[in-house]
Every structure is written in structure tokens, then in C-alpha cells.
Amino acid sequence: MDFIDYYKVLGVNKTASQDEIRSAYRKLARKFHPDLNPNDKEANKKFQQINEANEVLSDPEKRKKYDQYGKDWQHAEAFEKAQQEAGRSQQRRTYTNRSFDEATGGDEEGFSDFFESLFGGATGGRTGRSSRRTSFRGQDYQAELQLSLTDAAATHTRVLTVNGKNIRITIPAGVENGQVIKLKGHGAPGPNDGPAGDLYITFSIPDDPRWKREGNDLYAKVPLDLYTALLGGEITVDTLSGKVKLKVKPETPGGSTTRLKGKGFPVYKKDGEFGDLYVNFDIQLPTHLTEKEKELFNELRKLRS
């Protein structure tokens, strides 16, 4: 497996903070996202490398192993464990003066060869060496998928490009911002024919100017003219399923809220269940009054006093 400089991929220094790594990843992920570069194979390849780099460098433990072992960072634990086992085995030998180099055939490069044989490198046919190749699970990938609020409110399919392959996934209605789903076996292939890693997708759902989402409920601030607030009437309100007419009671105070049951967000993986929509009235005072309007308002004030 060729060595990939993850720091170079994200365009950050080795001393970069987690915030700097996160910021660089988000900027590059948006730029090279397959949805924005549907027919650009190089952009898709770059997008995969960006996700791979972020998956490693955003995790302090993985980053530490990567800094120490480079391209073999995924096998660090297995290597360290093998070293420990070799040490214990050596202690059990009936002769105590035999060195690790002697145990590997007296080769000055014995330690390096031991590392290579552990991870599937050539054994060179040395007598007493095992030619068995150890397989390992592939690396997990991390990806961010942006959805609008209305997209997240309906079950639909998306096509993702991973390792040059198109993967069609179904996104259930009701997913939340920051929610993560796992696609098993769609990560990096495992070394030495080991099982592939998994793909973790994080959903990013920006705020919508029409509604604020809290769980499965939606909240909307709706302007209401003074005359309808005082005398009552009917207004049109936007919902996820289209526009609906809403009756306004006479003398409706500003800041009051009306609930539209079942007009909120769909409940995740529960067909037919929805939250509620809460409409908050924001009374708009008339401006640029004509002389006649001012006269009439003055008459009303006198009547009220």
C-alpha cells in the first residue's frame, strides 16, 4: 500500500490543532464532493483521500499511531503485541544468551524482516520462517452528506462514489443533523485479503429560513397584519406537505402560538408518525400611514379612551 501523507492531503502542518484539521476537512470536502463533481474521477479520488485523512487525523489515538508507524499505523497494536509475544517466548527458552537477531536467523536486518513478515512482507525463503501472511481489517472511511431540511423530511435515495464504485443508499425520512449511519464493508480494502472497513456517513442539515426544528417538532414565526390580529381572519402558512389555511381568532395577541398537529417532522423509521408545527404570530404594525389613516386611528384612540 502506497504511503499517503494525510497532513499534505488536508493542507495542514503536523502540529495542526484539531480545530484546524476539522476546518480544513470541511472546506475541502465541500469543494471535492461528488455531488458537485459528478463526472470528475480525480475529484472523487481526492474526496476519498480527504475523508481517509480526516478519519485518521481527527482521532488522537489513530493520529498518534500514524505519526509513529506511517503507512502501517493500522497494524500498530498487532505489531506491538507480536513484539511482546516474542519477548515472552524468548524468556521461555532454555538458553538465555540468544539475542533477537539469532532468533531471526542471525540476520542484521532481522528486526525489519520480522516486521515485514508480520504484515505480509516477503520472507525471502529463510529456513524456519513462516510464509503465512497475516490479514487485517481495512480502514474505516468517514464522509459528510449535506441534506436540506425538506430532503431530510422524505425518504429518498442518493448515489455515493466510494473507491471508484457507485453505492446507492436509501435515506429514511426523519434523519437528524449530526446523525451517523454505517455502511458495512464499504471502507478501505483489508491488507492481505482481510475484510474491508466500514463507511460512516454523518448527515449535515443546515437551518431552514422557514422552520426551526426541535426533535420532531417544527417552529415557524409567521407575520400577522394588525387588522387580522384585531378582527380575525384567515392566513396561509407553509408546511412540509404544502401550504395550509389557518384561521386567526379576533384579538389575537402578538407572540401567541397555535399548534398544527401532525404538520411537523416525520418520526425516524416510524411510518405515518409526525411531530407538530407550532406557529408563532409576529404582529406587523402598518407604516407610512396616510393622513386619512392617521385621522381614523386618532378617532379609534378617542373611542378607546
C-alpha positions as CSV (number, residue, x, y, z in Angstrom):
1,M,0.0,0.0,0.0
2,D,1.5,3.3,-1.0
3,F,2.1,5.9,1.7
4,I,-0.2,8.8,1.7
5,D,0.8,12.0,3.6
6,Y,-2.5,12.8,5.3
7,Y,-1.2,16.2,6.5
8,K,-0.4,17.1,2.9
9,V,-3.8,15.9,1.8
10,L,-5.6,18.3,4.1
11,G,-3.0,21.0,3.6
12,V,-2.1,21.4,7.3
13,N,1.1,21.1,9.3
14,K,1.9,18.2,11.6
15,T,1.4,20.5,14.5
16,A,-2.1,21.4,13.4
17,S,-4.8,21.5,16.1
18,Q,-8.0,19.5,16.0
19,D,-9.9,22.7,15.1
20,E,-7.6,23.4,12.2
21,I,-7.9,19.8,10.9
22,R,-11.7,19.9,11.2
23,S,-11.8,23.3,9.4
24,A,-9.5,22.1,6.6
25,Y,-11.5,18.9,6.1
26,R,-14.9,20.6,5.8
27,K,-13.6,23.2,3.3
28,L,-12.0,20.5,1.1
29,A,-15.0,18.1,1.4
30,R,-17.3,20.7,0.1
31,K,-15.0,21.6,-2.8
32,F,-14.5,18.0,-4.0
33,H,-17.9,16.5,-3.0
34,P,-19.1,14.0,-5.7
35,D,-22.4,15.8,-5.9
36,L,-20.6,18.9,-7.1
37,N,-18.2,17.0,-9.4
38,P,-20.3,14.1,-10.7
39,N,-18.1,13.3,-13.7
40,D,-14.7,14.1,-12.3
41,K,-12.8,11.0,-11.3
42,E,-9.9,12.9,-10.0
43,A,-12.2,14.9,-7.7
44,N,-13.8,11.7,-6.5
45,K,-10.4,10.2,-5.7
46,K,-9.4,13.4,-3.9
47,F,-12.7,13.3,-1.9
48,Q,-11.9,9.8,-0.7
49,Q,-8.4,10.7,0.3
50,I,-9.7,13.7,2.2
51,N,-12.2,11.5,4.1
52,E,-9.4,9.0,4.8
53,A,-7.1,11.7,6.1
54,N,-9.7,13.2,8.3
55,E,-10.7,9.8,9.7
56,V,-7.1,9.3,11.0
57,L,-6.0,12.8,12.0
58,S,-9.3,13.7,13.7
59,D,-8.8,10.8,16.1
60,P,-6.0,11.5,18.7
61,E,-5.2,7.8,19.1
62,K,-5.1,7.0,15.4
63,R,-3.1,10.2,14.7
64,K,-0.5,9.1,17.3
65,K,-0.1,5.7,15.6
66,Y,0.0,7.3,12.2
67,D,2.8,9.7,13.3
68,Q,4.8,6.7,14.7
69,Y,4.2,4.0,12.1
70,G,3.3,5.8,8.9
71,K,1.5,3.6,6.4
72,D,1.5,0.7,8.8
73,W,-0.3,2.6,11.5
74,Q,-3.4,0.4,11.3
75,H,-1.3,-2.6,12.4
76,A,0.5,-0.9,15.3
77,E,-1.3,-2.8,18.0
78,A,-0.8,-6.2,16.3
79,F,2.9,-5.4,15.8
80,E,3.4,-4.3,19.5
81,K,1.5,-7.4,20.6
82,A,3.7,-9.6,18.5
83,Q,6.8,-7.9,20.0
84,Q,5.5,-8.7,23.4
85,E,4.8,-12.3,22.5
86,A,8.3,-12.7,21.0
87,G,9.8,-11.3,24.2
88,R,7.8,-13.8,26.4
89,S,8.8,-16.6,24.1
90,Q,12.4,-15.7,24.3
91,Q,12.3,-15.7,28.1
92,R,11.0,-19.3,28.0
93,R,13.9,-20.6,26.0
94,T,16.3,-22.9,27.8
95,Y,19.3,-20.7,26.8
96,T,19.2,-17.1,27.9
97,N,22.1,-15.6,25.9
98,R,20.5,-15.9,22.5
99,S,19.7,-12.5,21.0
100,F,16.7,-11.5,18.9
101,D,18.9,-11.4,15.9
102,E,19.8,-15.0,16.5
103,A,16.1,-15.9,16.8
104,T,15.5,-14.4,13.4
105,G,18.4,-16.3,11.7
106,G,21.3,-14.1,12.7
107,D,20.4,-11.5,10.1
108,E,21.4,-7.9,10.9
109,E,18.1,-6.9,9.3
110,G,16.2,-9.4,11.4
111,F,14.0,-6.8,13.2
112,S,13.0,-5.2,10.0
113,D,12.3,-8.6,8.4
114,F,10.2,-9.6,11.4
115,F,8.1,-6.5,10.9
116,E,7.7,-7.4,7.2
117,S,6.7,-11.0,7.8
118,L,4.2,-9.9,10.4
119,F,2.4,-7.6,7.9
120,G,2.7,-9.8,4.8
121,G,6.1,-8.8,3.5
122,A,8.4,-11.2,1.7
123,T,10.1,-13.7,3.9
124,G,13.0,-14.4,1.5
125,G,12.6,-18.1,1.9
126,R,14.7,-18.3,5.1
127,T,14.6,-21.6,6.9
128,G,12.4,-21.7,9.9
129,R,10.4,-18.7,8.9
130,S,6.6,-18.9,8.4
131,S,5.4,-17.9,4.9
132,R,1.9,-17.3,6.3
133,R,0.6,-13.8,5.6
134,T,-1.4,-12.1,8.3
135,S,-4.5,-10.3,7.1
136,F,-6.1,-7.3,8.8
137,R,-9.3,-5.4,8.6
138,G,-9.4,-2.4,6.3
139,Q,-9.6,1.2,7.4
140,D,-12.9,2.8,8.1
141,Y,-13.9,5.8,6.0
142,Q,-15.7,9.0,7.2
143,A,-17.9,11.1,5.0
144,E,-20.3,14.0,5.4
145,L,-23.5,14.2,3.4
146,Q,-25.4,17.5,3.4
147,L,-29.2,17.5,3.2
148,S,-31.7,20.3,3.2
149,L,-34.4,20.1,5.8
150,T,-37.0,19.2,3.2
151,D,-34.7,16.4,1.8
152,A,-34.4,15.0,5.3
153,A,-38.2,15.0,5.7
154,A,-38.7,12.5,2.9
155,T,-37.3,9.0,2.3
156,H,-35.2,9.1,-0.8
157,T,-32.1,7.6,-2.5
158,R,-28.7,9.0,-3.0
159,V,-25.7,7.7,-5.0
160,L,-22.3,7.9,-3.4
161,T,-19.0,7.2,-5.1
162,V,-16.5,5.2,-2.9
163,N,-13.3,3.6,-4.2
164,G,-14.5,4.3,-7.7
165,K,-17.8,2.4,-7.1
166,N,-21.2,3.9,-7.1
167,I,-23.2,3.0,-4.0
168,R,-27.0,3.6,-3.9
169,I,-28.3,4.2,-0.4
170,T,-31.8,4.9,0.9
171,I,-32.0,7.7,3.4
172,P,-35.0,7.3,5.7
173,A,-37.2,10.3,6.4
174,G,-36.6,11.9,9.8
175,V,-32.8,11.8,10.0
176,E,-31.2,14.4,12.3
177,N,-28.4,16.8,11.9
178,G,-25.2,15.1,13.0
179,Q,-26.7,11.6,12.9
180,V,-24.3,8.9,11.7
181,I,-25.1,5.7,9.7
182,K,-22.7,2.9,9.0
183,L,-22.4,1.1,5.6
184,K,-20.7,-2.2,6.4
185,G,-17.9,-3.2,4.1
186,H,-17.6,0.0,2.1
187,G,-14.4,1.2,3.7
188,A,-10.8,0.6,2.6
189,P,-10.0,-3.0,1.5
190,G,-8.2,-5.1,4.1
191,P,-4.5,-5.8,3.7
192,N,-3.6,-9.3,2.6
193,D,-7.2,-10.1,1.6
194,G,-8.6,-9.0,5.0
195,P,-12.2,-7.8,5.4
196,A,-12.9,-4.3,4.2
197,G,-13.6,-1.5,6.7
198,D,-16.8,0.3,7.0
199,L,-18.1,3.7,5.7
200,Y,-19.6,6.1,8.3
201,I,-21.8,8.9,6.9
202,T,-22.6,11.9,9.0
203,F,-25.6,13.9,8.0
204,S,-25.3,17.7,7.9
205,I,-28.7,19.6,7.8
206,P,-28.4,23.4,7.7
207,D,-31.0,25.6,9.2
208,D,-34.1,26.4,7.1
209,P,-35.3,30.0,7.0
210,R,-38.9,28.9,7.3
211,W,-38.8,26.5,10.2
212,K,-36.7,25.7,13.2
213,R,-36.5,22.0,14.1
214,E,-36.5,20.7,17.6
215,G,-36.7,16.9,17.6
216,N,-39.8,16.0,15.6
217,D,-41.5,19.4,16.1
218,L,-41.2,22.4,13.9
219,Y,-41.5,26.1,14.8
220,A,-42.4,28.9,12.5
221,K,-42.6,32.6,13.1
222,V,-45.4,34.0,10.9
223,P,-46.1,37.7,10.2
224,L,-49.6,38.8,11.0
225,D,-51.0,42.2,10.0
226,L,-52.6,44.3,12.7
227,Y,-56.1,44.3,11.2
228,T,-56.3,40.4,11.0
229,A,-54.9,40.2,14.6
230,L,-57.6,42.6,15.8
231,L,-60.6,41.5,13.7
232,G,-59.7,37.8,13.0
233,G,-59.5,36.2,9.6
234,E,-57.5,33.6,7.6
235,I,-53.9,33.4,6.6
236,T,-51.8,30.9,4.6
237,V,-49.0,29.0,6.3
238,D,-46.1,26.9,4.8
239,T,-45.8,23.3,6.0
240,L,-43.6,20.5,4.8
241,S,-46.6,19.0,3.0
242,G,-47.6,22.3,1.3
243,K,-49.5,25.4,2.2
244,V,-52.4,25.3,4.6
245,K,-55.0,27.9,5.6
246,L,-55.1,28.9,9.2
247,K,-57.9,30.7,11.0
248,V,-57.0,33.6,13.2
249,K,-59.2,34.4,16.1
250,P,-60.2,38.1,16.7
251,E,-57.9,40.0,19.1
252,T,-55.0,37.6,18.8
253,P,-52.1,38.9,20.8
254,G,-48.6,39.2,19.4
255,G,-46.3,36.3,20.3
256,S,-49.2,33.9,20.7
257,T,-48.7,30.3,19.3
258,T,-51.0,28.0,17.5
259,R,-50.3,24.2,17.1
260,L,-50.9,22.4,13.9
261,K,-51.0,18.8,14.9
262,G,-49.1,16.3,12.7
263,K,-47.6,19.0,10.5
264,G,-44.2,18.7,12.0
265,F,-41.2,16.5,11.1
266,P,-41.6,12.7,10.3
267,V,-40.5,10.4,13.1
268,Y,-37.4,8.5,12.1
269,K,-38.3,5.0,10.8
270,K,-41.9,5.2,12.0
271,D,-44.1,5.5,9.0
272,G,-47.1,7.7,9.4
273,E,-45.9,9.4,12.6
274,F,-45.1,13.1,12.7
275,G,-44.3,15.8,15.1
276,D,-46.3,19.1,15.3
277,L,-45.9,22.5,13.8
278,Y,-46.0,25.5,16.2
279,V,-46.9,28.8,14.5
280,N,-45.9,31.9,16.4
281,F,-47.6,35.1,15.4
282,D,-45.5,38.2,14.8
283,I,-47.8,41.2,14.5
284,Q,-46.7,43.7,11.9
285,L,-47.7,47.4,12.6
286,P,-48.6,49.4,9.5
287,T,-46.1,52.0,8.3
288,H,-46.2,55.0,6.0
289,L,-49.7,56.0,7.2
290,T,-51.7,58.4,5.1
291,E,-53.3,61.4,6.6
292,K,-56.7,59.7,6.4
293,E,-55.4,56.6,8.2
294,K,-53.9,58.8,10.9
295,E,-57.2,60.5,11.3
296,L,-59.0,57.2,11.7
297,F,-56.5,55.9,14.2
298,N,-56.9,59.0,16.2
299,E,-60.7,58.5,16.3
300,L,-60.2,55.0,17.5
301,R,-57.9,56.2,20.2
302,K,-60.5,58.7,21.4
303,L,-63.1,55.9,21.4
304,R,-60.9,53.7,23.5
305,S,-60.1,56.4,26.0
